[in-house]
Amino acid sequence: MTTTAGILIIGNEILSGKVQDANSPYLCRELRALGVEIKRISVIPDDVDVIAKEAATFSSAYDIVITTGGVGPTHDDVTIEGIAKGLGRQVISHPDLERVLRTLYGGKVNRAHLRMAQVPEGAELFGQPDLVFPVVVLKNIYIFPGVPEILRQKFDGIKERFRDAPFYLKKVFVTAGEGSIAEHLNAVMREYPALLLGSYPELNNPEYRVILTLESKDPAYLDKALSRLVNLLPATSIARVE
């Protein structure tokens, strides 16, 4: 069984177009490289009830849930409250996080700073001691900040937790259009239903018109499916195989 993941991108700024989401492409690439299958990405507002509903739904549906955004010191940072509500927990101040904040800000620490020590009751901290500010985790929900640079630093600190058997990938570059090869793709999928087969047109490439990707965690299964596809496609239509 492949480890599955859902990603929650939280923030009014994403939905309004003020900020472009850079976190979900990064997380998809990283998780895929770790052998994790991303099943769904949801972009939602800074709304406690919406966050609660999505967090509960994702937590039940997927092995791993990653949230980004809404964990700072301001009024619209309501991710912790939303996740706590969705999983039926209270919001508490974590003593280890409070200690980090008091050390970080010293005599200038204020109530807004200390909001960042709030976690859902029962949450754990991952990444210590390498991360100054560790990742807050409740059950299977990993709570990350929305700032891409900080998210990447934190994710890199704990990503080995997510490692699963790798996906193996083959690519076939085809000079024929999708309409001409669709029946062959369908035939391969009937024979190899567990294969992950993608077809991606290239509109302005003089060398080929379609890139076909074949993926599986079983390299022998992948090789058989690739061989079958290559045999079905007209030989003159294959630009190259990688």
Protein Blocks (a to p, Z undefined) as FASTA:
>chain_A
ZZddddddedfklmnomaccfklmmmmmmmmmnopacfbdcdddddfklmmmmmmmmmmm
pmbdcdeejiafbfklmklmmmmmmnopacdddfklmmmmmmmnmmmbcfklmmmmpcce
hiacehiakbmbacddehjaccddfblklmmmmmmmmmmmmpccdddddddddfbdfklm
mmmmmmmmmmmmmbccdddddfkbckbmbdcddddfblklmmmmmmmmmmmpcfklpmbd
ZZ
